[in-house]
Amino acid sequence: MILTVDIGTSNFKSALWDYDGGCLSFAVCPLAADMTDCSMWLRAFEDCCRKHEKLPLAQIIVITGNGPTLVPVTGPPSVEKNGLSVPAENARFWLERKAVNYQKEISALMGGFVDSGFFLPKILSVKREENELYKKVVQFLGCPEYLIYALTEQARTVFPSEGFDRWFWNEEVLEKLELDTQKFPPFVRPGDEIGTITPEAASFLGIKKNIPVISGGPDFFAAILGCGVTQPSFACDRTGSSEGINLCTQNRVIDERLMSYGHPVTPYWNLSGIINTTGKAVEWGCGLLRISDVEEFYSLAKKSEAGCGGLVFSPYLAGERAPLWNPSARARWSGIGLACGRSEFANSILEGIGFAVRDVISVMEETGESVLQLRVTGGMAGNAFLNQVKADITGREILEPVHKEAGLLGCAVIGACHLGGYSSLNEASCAMVHIEKHYEPNIKKSGVYNELFAKYRAQRL
C-alpha cells in the first residue's frame, strides 16, 4: 500500500493506493489564505493521516508539491507534544514576484531568462534585503522537501531532470553570488529515497516505523505520470490555481518562450508552458461578480453564447509566465459592449483560460512539435463545461482521467516502481492510469474562436 502526498496552493491532498491504481482512501485539508505559514503543511499532513483508516498498512510515502516555493528553514526538525515541528520563516510562494529586482542579474549569470518566481532571485533577495534572516537560515528548501525534512531529518533539494540547470544553482554560481553553500542541501532526483521516517514521527502519526520516504519530484513531474502522458504528442493540462501544459516530445526543444527538460520516461523530453493564474482567475471572478460558490459561477457562464459577444479576457492577474515571461503583464478585457452582462463576463474568464492554453499549444507547435490530445488533471479537471470550452477553443480532444488528482497517482506510480511492482515508470503509468471521459471539439464553434484567439494574441503584444 502506497501513501502519497500532494501539497497544493489551496489544498493539501493525500491518498492511499494499491498497485493497480485503485484509490483506497482520499483525504484533503484546505489551506489557509495566508500561504506563507509553513507549519500549515505539517498540520495538514497530520490531519490527512488521521483520515486514512488503513494508514498503518502503508509501505512507503511519496511526496510532491507546488513550486518553486522557497522555505527559509531556521532550525532542525523535531516532534513536539502537539506534532511535527520545523522552525522556518515565512515561505516565498511560487506566485510571489517581489524578487523582480534580481531577475536580470540571475538571468545574466545563468545564461538565460530566470523568472523572479524561481529560487535564486528569491534567495538573493533574502540575502540582500533581509540579511538578519539570511544569517539565521540553516537550509533553503522547497515546499515538498520541507515536509520530507520533517519526516526524515534529511535535507535535500530535488533537481527534477536534465535541462533544469538554469533554474537551480551550482558551487560556481553560489560563489559568485556570495551565498553560503552549506545553506543549500545536496541534490536528489524524483524517485530517490531521501531516508526513512523517524521513529518519533512514525509513532506520533500512526505510521509503520522506518518505511522509506521518496521524492515524487515537483507537482508537474508526478502529474505527467499520473495522467499517462508517456509518449510523444500527448500533453498533460494540469489545472489548479495556475495551469501547466506539459508535452511529451521525442527530442529537446530550445525556445525561450517555453521550458524543456527531461521527461520522467526516458529517452523523451518534456516541453512545458506555465500559465500563472487560471483557477485563481475563476476565484477572482467569483469575488468580482459577488458569487460565493464556484459552481454558481459555472452555471452563470453557461448562460452566455460561445464567444461572449466578442468579449475577450486575458488572465494575466499576477504577471505571466509562458509564453510572455513578463511579471508586469496585467489582465484585460476587450470588446466590452452593451450586450455584455454578468454571464458574458463569467464565460469570458473561462474562455480566456482556453485561449491561454491554446496560446501555449500554438507556441509548442511553432517549434515543429504536435499536440494530438490534452489530458486534464487537478482541481478543475472534472468540470465538463470547462473541458468542452477547452476542446472547442484548442481544437484538441480532451481526455478526463478517472483519478483527477494526477499528482497523487503519479506518486503512486513512483512508489509502485520503488517497491518492485513494475519494471519501469512507463509500465506503471500505463497500467495504473484509466480514462473516464472524452471531449471532442465542436467544429461549428471554430470560426468564432479562431477570430477571438487572433484578438487575444493581438492584445497581449
LINCORJO-V913581 format. One record per helix or strand of 3 or more residues. SS is the DSSP state (@ for helix, = for strand). FROM is the first residue (numbers start at 1). TO is the last residue. If there is no record, write none. Layout:
BEGIN
((SS,FROM,TO) (SS,FROM,TO))
END
This chain:
BEGIN
((=,2,7) (=,11,17) (=,23,30) (@,39,51) (@,55,57) (=,60,65) (=,70,80) (=,83,88) (@,98,110) (@,119,129) (@,131,136) (=,139,142) (@,143,152) (@,165,167) (@,171,176) (@,181,183) (=,193,196) (@,199,205) (=,212,218) (@,219,226) (=,234,239) (=,243,249) (=,259,262) (=,269,275) (@,279,288) (@,294,302) (@,308,310) (=,312,314) (=,332,334) (@,342,366) (=,373,378) (@,384,394) (=,397,401) (@,406,418) (@,425,432) (=,435,439) (@,443,460))
END
